[in-house]
Amino acid sequence: MNQTVAIILLVLLTVAVISFLINLYNKLVLLRFNVDKAYNNIDVVLKQRADEIPNLVNIAKGFMNYEKDLLTRLTELRTVYNSTTDSDKKTEVANETSKALNSFFAVSENYPELKSNNNFLELQKRISELENKISDRREFFNDSVNLYNIGIHEFPNVILAKMLGYKDKTLLAVTNQEKEYHGVQF
């Protein structure tokens, strides 16, 4: 009888440990995939922005013939963004595109005909909406990364995470150049 109870307790203990490990593993997988999903959500909006840049360029071409360098740069950045699959490169190109768009809108201030063109205004509004979406998704990505990093460092998760090779993920950071504000220029 004692041997039967011992066997039952051993089986229950084994089932409990296996169940615990499965739940722990599933939590780590969930955290990792949430980070990947969050980054891919950013990528979707960045792709939308890259796809809309040609429209902006075409509208502006009619108004600004001698600002070709900036317009060409935006087109080149769009091409590079669409052709690369490396997430770090895409992030770098997206940041360069943001800078170029800021320059473009600053240049547009010098062209009253362009600023008053309905197509330009609608496109500018759309790009502003996309920039807001990108900002929101970057914030969500950083939240996901933070939860992931905490999850792989909590005990007992840290043991299984190290065995599976889980490593910290990097948060998206705002560069010092992006933080600069030079005021509205007219």
TIVO-2410 file (N, C-alpha, C; in nm, 3 decimals):
# residues 186
REC num residu      c1      c2      c3 atome chaine
REC   1      M   0.082  -0.119   0.000     N      A
REC   1      M   0.000   0.000   0.000    CA      A
REC   1      M   0.086   0.126   0.000     C      A
REC   2      N   0.188   0.130   0.087     N      A
REC   2      N   0.278   0.244   0.091    CA      A
REC   2      N   0.351   0.263  -0.040     C      A
REC   3      Q   0.385   0.152  -0.104     N      A
REC   3      Q   0.455   0.159  -0.233    CA      A
REC   3      Q   0.362   0.216  -0.340     C      A
REC   4      T   0.235   0.184  -0.337     N      A
REC   4      T   0.137   0.235  -0.432    CA      A
REC   4      T   0.119   0.386  -0.412     C      A
REC   5      V   0.109   0.430  -0.288     N      A
REC   5      V   0.094   0.572  -0.258    CA      A
REC   5      V   0.219   0.647  -0.305     C      A
REC   6      A   0.336   0.590  -0.282     N      A
REC   6      A   0.461   0.653  -0.324    CA      A
REC   6      A   0.466   0.666  -0.476     C      A
REC   7      I   0.423   0.565  -0.548     N      A
REC   7      I   0.422   0.568  -0.694    CA      A
REC   7      I   0.324   0.674  -0.744     C      A
REC   8      I   0.206   0.679  -0.683     N      A
REC   8      I   0.105   0.779  -0.723    CA      A
REC   8      I   0.159   0.919  -0.697     C      A
REC   9      L   0.221   0.942  -0.579     N      A
REC   9      L   0.279   1.073  -0.548    CA      A
REC   9      L   0.392   1.109  -0.646     C      A
REC  10      L   0.473   1.011  -0.681     N      A
REC  10      L   0.582   1.034  -0.775    CA      A
REC  10      L   0.527   1.070  -0.913     C      A
REC  11      V   0.423   1.002  -0.958     N      A
REC  11      V   0.360   1.031  -1.087    CA      A
REC  11      V   0.298   1.171  -1.084     C      A
REC  12      L   0.226   1.204  -0.976     N      A
REC  12      L   0.166   1.337  -0.963    CA      A
REC  12      L   0.272   1.447  -0.961     C      A
REC  13      L   0.380   1.423  -0.888     N      A
REC  13      L   0.488   1.520  -0.882    CA      A
REC  13      L   0.552   1.538  -1.020     C      A
REC  14      T   0.574   1.430  -1.092     N      A
REC  14      T   0.631   1.435  -1.226    CA      A
REC  14      T   0.539   1.512  -1.321     C      A
REC  15      V   0.410   1.483  -1.314     N      A
REC  15      V   0.312   1.554  -1.398    CA      A
REC  15      V   0.312   1.703  -1.363     C      A
REC  16      A   0.318   1.737  -1.235     N      A
REC  16      A   0.318   1.876  -1.192    CA      A
REC  16      A   0.443   1.950  -1.244     C      A
REC  17      V   0.559   1.886  -1.233     N      A
REC  17      V   0.684   1.948  -1.280    CA      A
REC  17      V   0.680   1.966  -1.431     C      A
REC  18      I   0.636   1.864  -1.503     N      A
REC  18      I   0.627   1.873  -1.649    CA      A
REC  18      I   0.527   1.981  -1.689     C      A
REC  19      S   0.415   1.988  -1.622     N      A
REC  19      S   0.314   2.090  -1.650    CA      A
REC  19      S   0.371   2.230  -1.624     C      A
REC  20      F   0.443   2.243  -1.514     N      A
REC  20      F   0.504   2.372  -1.480    CA      A
REC  20      F   0.604   2.414  -1.589     C      A
REC  21      L   0.688   2.322  -1.633     N      A
REC  21      L   0.788   2.352  -1.737    CA      A
REC  21      L   0.721   2.387  -1.870     C      A
REC  22      I   0.614   2.318  -1.902     N      A
REC  22      I   0.542   2.348  -2.027    CA      A
REC  22      I   0.483   2.489  -2.020     C      A
REC  23      N   0.420   2.522  -1.908     N      A
REC  23      N   0.363   2.657  -1.891    CA      A
REC  23      N   0.472   2.764  -1.897     C      A
REC  24      L   0.585   2.738  -1.836     N      A
REC  24      L   0.697   2.832  -1.837    CA      A
REC  24      L   0.748   2.851  -1.979     C      A
REC  25      Y   0.767   2.742  -2.050     N      A
REC  25      Y   0.813   2.750  -2.190    CA      A
REC  25      Y   0.714   2.827  -2.276     C      A
REC  26      N   0.585   2.797  -2.260     N      A
REC  26      N   0.483   2.866  -2.339    CA      A
REC  26      N   0.480   3.016  -2.311     C      A
REC  27      K   0.504   3.055  -2.187     N      A
REC  27      K   0.509   3.197  -2.153    CA      A
REC  27      K   0.625   3.265  -2.225     C      A
REC  28      L   0.741   3.200  -2.224     N      A
REC  28      L   0.858   3.258  -2.291    CA      A
REC  28      L   0.836   3.269  -2.442     C      A
REC  29      V   0.774   3.169  -2.500     N      A
REC  29      V   0.744   3.173  -2.644    CA      A
REC  29      V   0.647   3.286  -2.674     C      A
REC  30      L   0.545   3.302  -2.592     N      A
REC  30      L   0.447   3.409  -2.609    CA      A
REC  30      L   0.515   3.545  -2.605     C      A
REC  31      L   0.604   3.565  -2.509     N      A
REC  31      L   0.674   3.692  -2.497    CA      A
REC  31      L   0.760   3.719  -2.620     C      A
REC  32      R   0.831   3.618  -2.667     N      A
REC  32      R   0.918   3.636  -2.784    CA      A
REC  32      R   0.836   3.670  -2.908     C      A
REC  33      F   0.727   3.600  -2.929     N      A
REC  33      F   0.645   3.626  -3.048    CA      A
REC  33      F   0.573   3.760  -3.039     C      A
REC  34      N   0.539   3.805  -2.919     N      A
REC  34      N   0.479   3.939  -2.905    CA      A
REC  34      N   0.577   4.047  -2.948     C      A
REC  35      V   0.705   4.030  -2.916     N      A
REC  35      V   0.807   4.125  -2.958    CA      A
REC  35      V   0.817   4.125  -3.110     C      A
REC  36      D   0.822   4.006  -3.169     N      A
REC  36      D   0.830   3.997  -3.316    CA      A
REC  36      D   0.708   4.060  -3.382     C      A
REC  37      K   0.591   4.034  -3.326     N      A
REC  37      K   0.468   4.092  -3.382    CA      A
REC  37      K   0.470   4.243  -3.372     C      A
REC  38      A   0.514   4.294  -3.258     N      A
REC  38      A   0.519   4.438  -3.239    CA      A
REC  38      A   0.612   4.503  -3.341     C      A
REC  39      Y   0.727   4.441  -3.367     N      A
REC  39      Y   0.819   4.497  -3.466    CA      A
REC  39      Y   0.757   4.490  -3.606     C      A
REC  40      N   0.693   4.381  -3.638     N      A
REC  40      N   0.630   4.369  -3.769    CA      A
REC  40      N   0.516   4.468  -3.787     C      A
REC  41      N   0.447   4.504  -3.679     N      A
REC  41      N   0.344   4.607  -3.689    CA      A
REC  41      N   0.405   4.743  -3.723     C      A
REC  42      I   0.521   4.771  -3.667     N      A
REC  42      I   0.592   4.894  -3.704    CA      A
REC  42      I   0.628   4.888  -3.851     C      A
REC  43      D   0.678   4.774  -3.894     N      A
REC  43      D   0.721   4.755  -4.032    CA      A
REC  43      D   0.606   4.781  -4.130     C      A
REC  44      V   0.485   4.739  -4.094     N      A
REC  44      V   0.369   4.759  -4.182    CA      A
REC  44      V   0.344   4.908  -4.205     C      A
REC  45      V   0.349   4.987  -4.099     N      A
REC  45      V   0.323   5.130  -4.113    CA      A
REC  45      V   0.439   5.198  -4.186     C      A
REC  46      L   0.561   5.154  -4.159     N      A
REC  46      L   0.675   5.211  -4.231    CA      A
REC  46      L   0.665   5.181  -4.380     C      A
REC  47      K   0.614   5.065  -4.414     N      A
REC  47      K   0.594   5.029  -4.555    CA      A
REC  47      K   0.487   5.119  -4.616     C      A
REC  48      Q   0.380   5.142  -4.542     N      A
REC  48      Q   0.275   5.233  -4.592    CA      A
REC  48      Q   0.335   5.369  -4.622     C      A
REC  49      R   0.415   5.418  -4.530     N      A
REC  49      R   0.478   5.548  -4.549    CA      A
REC  49      R   0.567   5.546  -4.673     C      A
REC  50      A   0.646   5.441  -4.687     N      A
REC  50      A   0.735   5.430  -4.803    CA      A
REC  50      A   0.656   5.425  -4.933     C      A
REC  51      D   0.541   5.361  -4.931     N      A
REC  51      D   0.457   5.354  -5.051    CA      A
REC  51      D   0.393   5.488  -5.086     C      A
REC  52      E   0.369   5.572  -4.986     N      A
REC  52      E   0.305   5.700  -5.012    CA      A
REC  52      E   0.404   5.810  -5.051     C      A
REC  53      I   0.531   5.786  -5.027     N      A
REC  53      I   0.630   5.886  -5.062    CA      A
REC  53      I   0.629   5.922  -5.210     C      A
REC  54      P   0.613   5.825  -5.303     N      A
REC  54      P   0.610   5.864  -5.445    CA      A
REC  54      P   0.498   5.963  -5.477     C      A
REC  55      N   0.384   5.949  -5.411     N      A
REC  55      N   0.275   6.044  -5.433    CA      A
REC  55      N   0.317   6.184  -5.390     C      A
REC  56      L   0.381   6.192  -5.275     N      A
REC  56      L   0.429   6.320  -5.226    CA      A
REC  56      L   0.532   6.379  -5.324     C      A
REC  57      V   0.621   6.295  -5.370     N      A
REC  57      V   0.724   6.340  -5.464    CA      A
REC  57      V   0.661   6.389  -5.594     C      A
REC  58      N   0.565   6.316  -5.647     N      A
REC  58      N   0.501   6.356  -5.773    CA      A
REC  58      N   0.428   6.489  -5.762     C      A
REC  59      I   0.359   6.509  -5.652     N      A
REC  59      I   0.289   6.636  -5.632    CA      A
REC  59      I   0.390   6.750  -5.621     C      A
REC  60      A   0.495   6.725  -5.545     N      A
REC  60      A   0.592   6.831  -5.521    CA      A
REC  60      A   0.675   6.862  -5.645     C      A
REC  61      K   0.697   6.764  -5.731     N      A
REC  61      K   0.778   6.786  -5.851    CA      A
REC  61      K   0.723   6.900  -5.935     C      A
REC  62      G   0.594   6.910  -5.945     N      A
REC  62      G   0.534   7.016  -6.023    CA      A
REC  62      G   0.560   7.154  -5.965     C      A
REC  63      F   0.590   7.162  -5.839     N      A
REC  63      F   0.610   7.291  -5.773    CA      A
REC  63      F   0.756   7.325  -5.747     C      A
REC  64      M   0.839   7.223  -5.734     N      A
REC  64      M   0.977   7.250  -5.693    CA      A
REC  64      M   1.076   7.178  -5.783     C      A
REC  65      N   1.104   7.237  -5.894     N      A
REC  65      N   1.195   7.174  -5.989    CA      A
REC  65      N   1.338   7.170  -5.939     C      A
REC  66      Y   1.381   7.267  -5.865     N      A
REC  66      Y   1.522   7.270  -5.827    CA      A
REC  66      Y   1.550   7.207  -5.690     C      A
REC  67      E   1.452   7.148  -5.627     N      A
REC  67      E   1.475   7.075  -5.501    CA      A
REC  67      E   1.489   6.926  -5.529     C      A
REC  68      K   1.551   6.893  -5.639     N      A
REC  68      K   1.558   6.754  -5.685    CA      A
REC  68      K   1.637   6.664  -5.591     C      A
REC  69      D   1.741   6.717  -5.528     N      A
REC  69      D   1.823   6.632  -5.442    CA      A
REC  69      D   1.740   6.570  -5.330     C      A
REC  70      L   1.659   6.651  -5.265     N      A
REC  70      L   1.577   6.601  -5.156    CA      A
REC  70      L   1.474   6.501  -5.206     C      A
REC  71      L   1.411   6.532  -5.316     N      A
REC  71      L   1.310   6.442  -5.372    CA      A
REC  71      L   1.374   6.310  -5.418     C      A
REC  72      T   1.491   6.321  -5.477     N      A
REC  72      T   1.562   6.201  -5.521    CA      A
REC  72      T   1.600   6.116  -5.400     C      A
REC  73      R   1.645   6.181  -5.293     N      A
REC  73      R   1.683   6.109  -5.171    CA      A
REC  73      R   1.563   6.034  -5.113     C      A
REC  74      L   1.447   6.096  -5.110     N      A
REC  74      L   1.327   6.029  -5.060    CA      A
REC  74      L   1.295   5.906  -5.143     C      A
REC  75      T   1.307   5.918  -5.274     N      A
REC  75      T   1.280   5.805  -5.363    CA      A
REC  75      T   1.382   5.694  -5.340     C      A
REC  76      E   1.509   5.731  -5.325     N      A
REC  76      E   1.613   5.630  -5.299    CA      A
REC  76      E   1.588   5.557  -5.168     C      A
REC  77      L   1.551   5.632  -5.066     N      A
REC  77      L   1.524   5.570  -4.935    CA      A
REC  77      L   1.406   5.474  -4.943     C      A
REC  78      R   1.305   5.511  -5.019     N      A
REC  78      R   1.190   5.422  -5.036    CA      A
REC  78      R   1.234   5.293  -5.103     C      A
REC  79      T   1.317   5.304  -5.207     N      A
REC  79      T   1.364   5.186  -5.279    CA      A
REC  79      T   1.447   5.096  -5.188     C      A
REC  80      V   1.536   5.155  -5.110     N      A
REC  80      V   1.619   5.076  -5.018    CA      A
REC  80      V   1.530   5.008  -4.914     C      A
REC  81      Y   1.433   5.082  -4.860     N      A
REC  81      Y   1.344   5.025  -4.758    CA      A
REC  81      Y   1.269   4.904  -4.813     C      A
REC  82      N   1.216   4.918  -4.933     N      A
REC  82      N   1.137   4.810  -4.991    CA      A
REC  82      N   1.221   4.690  -5.033     C      A
REC  83      S   1.350   4.712  -5.057     N      A
REC  83      S   1.433   4.602  -5.106    CA      A
REC  83      S   1.507   4.527  -4.996     C      A
REC  84      T   1.512   4.581  -4.875     N      A
REC  84      T   1.586   4.514  -4.768    CA      A
REC  84      T   1.492   4.434  -4.678     C      A
REC  85      T   1.547   4.327  -4.623     N      A
REC  85      T   1.470   4.246  -4.528    CA      A
REC  85      T   1.530   4.253  -4.388     C      A
REC  86      D   1.648   4.312  -4.375     N      A
REC  86      D   1.716   4.325  -4.246    CA      A
REC  86      D   1.645   4.431  -4.161     C      A
REC  87      S   1.597   4.393  -4.043     N      A
REC  87      S   1.519   4.485  -3.960    CA      A
REC  87      S   1.603   4.602  -3.912     C      A
REC  88      D   1.731   4.581  -3.884     N      A
REC  88      D   1.815   4.693  -3.842    CA      A
REC  88      D   1.832   4.793  -3.956     C      A
REC  89      K   1.852   4.744  -4.078     N      A
REC  89      K   1.867   4.832  -4.194    CA      A
REC  89      K   1.736   4.908  -4.219     C      A
REC  90      K   1.623   4.838  -4.206     N      A
REC  90      K   1.493   4.903  -4.226    CA      A
REC  90      K   1.474   5.014  -4.124     C      A
REC  91      T   1.514   4.990  -4.000     N      A
REC  91      T   1.502   5.092  -3.896    CA      A
REC  91      T   1.588   5.212  -3.930     C      A
REC  92      E   1.711   5.187  -3.975     N      A
REC  92      E   1.801   5.295  -4.012    CA      A
REC  92      E   1.743   5.377  -4.128     C      A
REC  93      V   1.690   5.307  -4.230     N      A
REC  93      V   1.632   5.376  -4.345    CA      A
REC  93      V   1.507   5.454  -4.304     C      A
REC  94      A   1.427   5.396  -4.215     N      A
REC  94      A   1.307   5.465  -4.168    CA      A
REC  94      A   1.344   5.594  -4.094     C      A
REC  95      N   1.450   5.590  -4.015     N      A
REC  95      N   1.494   5.711  -3.945    CA      A
REC  95      N   1.545   5.816  -4.044     C      A
REC  96      E   1.619   5.772  -4.147     N      A
REC  96      E   1.665   5.865  -4.250    CA      A
REC  96      E   1.546   5.925  -4.325     C      A
REC  97      T   1.445   5.843  -4.351     N      A
REC  97      T   1.326   5.892  -4.421    CA      A
REC  97      T   1.255   5.997  -4.337     C      A
REC  98      S   1.246   5.974  -4.207     N      A
REC  98      S   1.184   6.073  -4.119    CA      A
REC  98      S   1.257   6.207  -4.127     C      A
REC  99      K   1.388   6.202  -4.125     N      A
REC  99      K   1.467   6.325  -4.134    CA      A
REC  99      K   1.443   6.394  -4.269     C      A
REC 100      A   1.442   6.314  -4.377     N      A
REC 100      A   1.421   6.372  -4.510    CA      A
REC 100      A   1.282   6.433  -4.522     C      A
REC 101      L   1.182   6.366  -4.466     N      A
REC 101      L   1.046   6.421  -4.471    CA      A
REC 101      L   1.037   6.551  -4.393     C      A
REC 102      N   1.104   6.557  -4.278     N      A
REC 102      N   1.106   6.682  -4.202    CA      A
REC 102      N   1.168   6.794  -4.284     C      A
REC 103      S   1.276   6.763  -4.354     N      A
REC 103      S   1.340   6.863  -4.441    CA      A
REC 103      S   1.246   6.903  -4.553     C      A
REC 104      F   1.177   6.804  -4.607     N      A
REC 104      F   1.085   6.831  -4.718    CA      A
REC 104      F   0.974   6.927  -4.674     C      A
REC 105      F   0.915   6.900  -4.558     N      A
REC 105      F   0.807   6.986  -4.511    CA      A
REC 105      F   0.860   7.125  -4.475     C      A
REC 106      A   0.984   7.131  -4.426     N      A
REC 106      A   1.044   7.262  -4.398    CA      A
REC 106      A   1.063   7.339  -4.529     C      A
REC 107      V   1.110   7.271  -4.633     N      A
REC 107      V   1.128   7.334  -4.763    CA      A
REC 107      V   0.994   7.379  -4.820     C      A
REC 108      S   0.891   7.300  -4.797     N      A
REC 108      S   0.760   7.333  -4.853    CA      A
REC 108      S   0.706   7.465  -4.799     C      A
REC 109      E   0.756   7.506  -4.683     N      A
REC 109      E   0.712   7.634  -4.625    CA      A
REC 109      E   0.746   7.751  -4.718     C      A
REC 110      N   0.847   7.733  -4.803     N      A
REC 110      N   0.890   7.840  -4.894    CA      A
REC 110      N   0.807   7.846  -5.022     C      A
REC 111      Y   0.711   7.756  -5.036     N      A
REC 111      Y   0.632   7.750  -5.159    CA      A
REC 111      Y   0.483   7.762  -5.126     C      A
REC 112      P   0.430   7.884  -5.124     N      A
REC 112      P   0.289   7.903  -5.089    CA      A
REC 112      P   0.195   7.826  -5.181     C      A
REC 113      E   0.230   7.814  -5.309     N      A
REC 113      E   0.141   7.739  -5.402    CA      A
REC 113      E   0.134   7.592  -5.362     C      A
REC 114      L   0.249   7.539  -5.318     N      A
REC 114      L   0.252   7.399  -5.277    CA      A
REC 114      L   0.174   7.380  -5.148     C      A
REC 115      K   0.193   7.470  -5.053     N      A
REC 115      K   0.125   7.456  -4.924    CA      A
REC 115      K  -0.026   7.464  -4.940     C      A
REC 116      S  -0.073   7.535  -5.041     N      A
REC 116      S  -0.218   7.551  -5.057    CA      A
REC 116      S  -0.278   7.445  -5.149     C      A
REC 117      N  -0.197   7.361  -5.210     N      A
REC 117      N  -0.247   7.257  -5.300    CA      A
REC 117      N  -0.318   7.149  -5.218     C      A
REC 118      N  -0.443   7.119  -5.255     N      A
REC 118      N  -0.522   7.021  -5.178    CA      A
REC 118      N  -0.457   6.884  -5.173     C      A
REC 119      N  -0.402   6.841  -5.286     N      A
REC 119      N  -0.337   6.709  -5.287    CA      A
REC 119      N  -0.220   6.706  -5.189     C      A
REC 120      F  -0.142   6.812  -5.190     N      A
REC 120      F  -0.028   6.819  -5.099    CA      A
REC 120      F  -0.075   6.820  -4.954     C      A
REC 121      L  -0.178   6.899  -4.927     N      A
REC 121      L  -0.228   6.907  -4.789    CA      A
REC 121      L  -0.282   6.772  -4.741     C      A
REC 122      E  -0.355   6.704  -4.828     N      A
REC 122      E  -0.408   6.572  -4.791    CA      A
REC 122      E  -0.296   6.472  -4.768     C      A
REC 123      L  -0.197   6.477  -4.855     N      A
REC 123      L  -0.085   6.385  -4.842    CA      A
REC 123      L  -0.004   6.416  -4.716     C      A
REC 124      Q   0.015   6.543  -4.688     N      A
REC 124      Q   0.086   6.583  -4.567    CA      A
REC 124      Q   0.009   6.535  -4.443     C      A
REC 125      K  -0.122   6.546  -4.447     N      A
REC 125      K  -0.206   6.500  -4.337    CA      A
REC 125      K  -0.192   6.348  -4.321     C      A
REC 126      R  -0.193   6.277  -4.432     N      A
REC 126      R  -0.180   6.131  -4.429    CA      A
REC 126      R  -0.045   6.088  -4.372     C      A
REC 127      I   0.059   6.157  -4.413     N      A
REC 127      I   0.191   6.121  -4.361    CA      A
REC 127      I   0.199   6.153  -4.212     C      A
REC 128      S   0.139   6.260  -4.169     N      A
REC 128      S   0.135   6.291  -4.025    CA      A
REC 128      S   0.061   6.181  -3.948     C      A
REC 129      E  -0.049   6.132  -4.005     N      A
REC 129      E  -0.122   6.021  -3.942    CA      A
REC 129      E  -0.034   5.898  -3.933     C      A
REC 130      L   0.039   5.869  -4.041     N      A
REC 130      L   0.127   5.753  -4.040    CA      A
REC 130      L   0.238   5.769  -3.937     C      A
REC 131      E   0.292   5.890  -3.926     N      A
REC 131      E   0.397   5.915  -3.826    CA      A
REC 131      E   0.342   5.892  -3.685     C      A
REC 132      N   0.218   5.931  -3.660     N      A
REC 132      N   0.156   5.906  -3.530    CA      A
REC 132      N   0.139   5.756  -3.505     C      A
REC 133      K   0.098   5.683  -3.609     N      A
REC 133      K   0.086   5.537  -3.596    CA      A
REC 133      K   0.221   5.475  -3.566     C      A
REC 134      I   0.324   5.521  -3.636     N      A
REC 134      I   0.458   5.467  -3.613    CA      A
REC 134      I   0.499   5.492  -3.469     C      A
REC 135      S   0.472   5.610  -3.420     N      A
REC 135      S   0.505   5.644  -3.282    CA      A
REC 135      S   0.432   5.552  -3.184     C      A
REC 136      D   0.304   5.531  -3.207     N      A
REC 136      D   0.225   5.442  -3.121    CA      A
REC 136      D   0.280   5.299  -3.125     C      A
REC 137      R   0.313   5.253  -3.243     N      A
REC 137      R   0.361   5.115  -3.255    CA      A
REC 137      R   0.501   5.100  -3.198     C      A
REC 138      R   0.582   5.203  -3.207     N      A
REC 138      R   0.713   5.198  -3.143    CA      A
REC 138      R   0.697   5.187  -2.992     C      A
REC 139      E   0.602   5.263  -2.938     N      A
REC 139      E   0.576   5.256  -2.794    CA      A
REC 139      E   0.529   5.115  -2.755     C      A
REC 140      F   0.440   5.057  -2.836     N      A
REC 140      F   0.392   4.920  -2.808    CA      A
REC 140      F   0.508   4.821  -2.819     C      A
REC 141      F   0.596   4.840  -2.918     N      A
REC 141      F   0.712   4.753  -2.933    CA      A
REC 141      F   0.798   4.760  -2.808     C      A
REC 142      N   0.826   4.881  -2.760     N      A
REC 142      N   0.908   4.894  -2.641    CA      A
REC 142      N   0.842   4.832  -2.519     C      A
REC 143      D   0.710   4.842  -2.509     N      A
REC 143      D   0.638   4.773  -2.400    CA      A
REC 143      D   0.656   4.622  -2.411     C      A
REC 144      S   0.644   4.570  -2.532     N      A
REC 144      S   0.659   4.426  -2.554    CA      A
REC 144      S   0.801   4.380  -2.522     C      A
REC 145      V   0.900   4.458  -2.564     N      A
REC 145      V   1.039   4.425  -2.535    CA      A
REC 145      V   1.063   4.428  -2.384     C      A
REC 146      N   1.008   4.528  -2.318     N      A
REC 146      N   1.025   4.538  -2.174    CA      A
REC 146      N   0.966   4.416  -2.103     C      A
REC 147      L   0.845   4.376  -2.141     N      A
REC 147      L   0.784   4.257  -2.081    CA      A
REC 147      L   0.866   4.131  -2.109     C      A
REC 148      Y   0.916   4.121  -2.231     N      A
REC 148      Y   1.000   4.006  -2.269    CA      A
REC 148      Y   1.126   4.004  -2.182     C      A
REC 149      N   1.195   4.117  -2.174     N      A
REC 149      N   1.319   4.122  -2.096    CA      A
REC 149      N   1.294   4.090  -1.949     C      A
REC 150      I   1.186   4.142  -1.895     N      A
REC 150      I   1.151   4.109  -1.756    CA      A
REC 150      I   1.120   3.960  -1.746     C      A
REC 151      G   1.043   3.908  -1.841     N      A
REC 151      G   1.003   3.767  -1.839    CA      A
REC 151      G   1.120   3.671  -1.842     C      A
REC 152      I   1.225   3.704  -1.918     N      A
REC 152      I   1.338   3.610  -1.925    CA      A
REC 152      I   1.434   3.625  -1.808     C      A
REC 153      H   1.412   3.727  -1.724     N      A
REC 153      H   1.498   3.745  -1.607    CA      A
REC 153      H   1.429   3.707  -1.477     C      A
REC 154      E   1.298   3.683  -1.480     N      A
REC 154      E   1.227   3.642  -1.359    CA      A
REC 154      E   1.267   3.499  -1.322     C      A
REC 155      F   1.267   3.474  -1.194     N      A
REC 155      F   1.291   3.338  -1.149    CA      A
REC 155      F   1.159   3.265  -1.143     C      A
REC 156      P   1.147   3.148  -1.189     N      A
REC 156      P   1.244   3.053  -1.241    CA      A
REC 156      P   1.260   3.060  -1.394     C      A
REC 157      N   1.193   3.156  -1.459     N      A
REC 157      N   1.202   3.169  -1.605    CA      A
REC 157      N   1.346   3.180  -1.653     C      A
REC 158      V   1.429   3.248  -1.575     N      A
REC 158      V   1.566   3.274  -1.615    CA      A
REC 158      V   1.642   3.144  -1.643     C      A
REC 159      I   1.612   3.040  -1.570     N      A
REC 159      I   1.680   2.912  -1.588    CA      A
REC 159      I   1.648   2.855  -1.726     C      A
REC 160      L   1.520   2.845  -1.757     N      A
REC 160      L   1.478   2.790  -1.886    CA      A
REC 160      L   1.519   2.884  -2.000     C      A
REC 161      A   1.508   3.014  -1.978     N      A
REC 161      A   1.544   3.111  -2.082    CA      A
REC 161      A   1.691   3.099  -2.119     C      A
REC 162      K   1.777   3.082  -2.021     N      A
REC 162      K   1.921   3.066  -2.049    CA      A
REC 162      K   1.947   2.935  -2.122     C      A
REC 163      M   1.877   2.830  -2.082     N      A
REC 163      M   1.894   2.701  -2.149    CA      A
REC 163      M   1.851   2.708  -2.295     C      A
REC 164      L   1.750   2.789  -2.324     N      A
REC 164      L   1.698   2.802  -2.461    CA      A
REC 164      L   1.769   2.911  -2.540     C      A
REC 165      G   1.862   2.981  -2.476     N      A
REC 165      G   1.939   3.083  -2.546    CA      A
REC 165      G   1.866   3.215  -2.565     C      A
REC 166      Y   1.766   3.243  -2.486     N      A
REC 166      Y   1.695   3.371  -2.495    CA      A
REC 166      Y   1.786   3.482  -2.447     C      A
REC 167      K   1.792   3.589  -2.522     N      A
REC 167      K   1.876   3.703  -2.486    CA      A
REC 167      K   1.790   3.829  -2.482     C      A
REC 168      D   1.841   3.928  -2.409     N      A
REC 168      D   1.770   4.056  -2.402    CA      A
REC 168      D   1.751   4.115  -2.541     C      A
REC 169      K   1.639   4.182  -2.561     N      A
REC 169      K   1.612   4.255  -2.685    CA      A
REC 169      K   1.636   4.403  -2.656     C      A
REC 170      T   1.667   4.477  -2.760     N      A
REC 170      T   1.697   4.619  -2.745    CA      A
REC 170      T   1.572   4.702  -2.770     C      A
REC 171      L   1.552   4.800  -2.686     N      A
REC 171      L   1.442   4.894  -2.704    CA      A
REC 171      L   1.472   4.989  -2.819     C      A
REC 172      L   1.367   5.035  -2.887     N      A
REC 172      L   1.385   5.139  -2.988    CA      A
REC 172      L   1.408   5.269  -2.913     C      A
REC 173      A   1.510   5.340  -2.952     N      A
REC 173      A   1.543   5.465  -2.883    CA      A
REC 173      A   1.529   5.581  -2.980     C      A
REC 174      V   1.497   5.694  -2.926     N      A
REC 174      V   1.489   5.817  -3.004    CA      A
REC 174      V   1.628   5.879  -3.003     C      A
REC 175      T   1.678   5.916  -3.120     N      A
REC 175      T   1.810   5.976  -3.129    CA      A
REC 175      T   1.806   6.119  -3.079     C      A
REC 176      N   1.921   6.172  -3.045     N      A
REC 176      N   1.929   6.312  -3.000    CA      A
REC 176      N   1.884   6.406  -3.111     C      A
REC 177      Q   1.914   6.372  -3.235     N      A
REC 177      Q   1.873   6.456  -3.347    CA      A
REC 177      Q   1.720   6.461  -3.358     C      A
REC 178      E   1.654   6.348  -3.331     N      A
REC 178      E   1.508   6.346  -3.336    CA      A
REC 178      E   1.447   6.427  -3.222     C      A
REC 179      K   1.520   6.445  -3.113     N      A
REC 179      K   1.470   6.519  -2.998    CA      A
REC 179      K   1.480   6.671  -3.017     C      A
REC 180      E   1.568   6.712  -3.108     N      A
REC 180      E   1.587   6.855  -3.130    CA      A
REC 180      E   1.461   6.919  -3.186     C      A
REC 181      Y   1.433   7.038  -3.138     N      A
REC 181      Y   1.317   7.114  -3.188    CA      A
REC 181      Y   1.364   7.255  -3.218     C      A
REC 182      H   1.343   7.297  -3.340     N      A
REC 182      H   1.390   7.428  -3.382    CA      A
REC 182      H   1.275   7.526  -3.399     C      A
REC 183      G   1.160   7.492  -3.350     N      A
REC 183      G   1.045   7.580  -3.361    CA      A
REC 183      G   0.985   7.580  -3.501     C      A
REC 184      V   0.870   7.640  -3.511     N      A
REC 184      V   0.803   7.651  -3.640    CA      A
REC 184      V   0.869   7.764  -3.716     C      A
REC 185      Q   0.907   7.738  -3.841     N      A
REC 185      Q   0.976   7.838  -3.922    CA      A
REC 185      Q   0.887   7.882  -4.036     C      A
REC 186      F   0.880   8.012  -4.055     N      A
REC 186      F   0.801   8.066  -4.165    CA      A
REC 186      F   0.890   8.143  -4.259     C      A
***
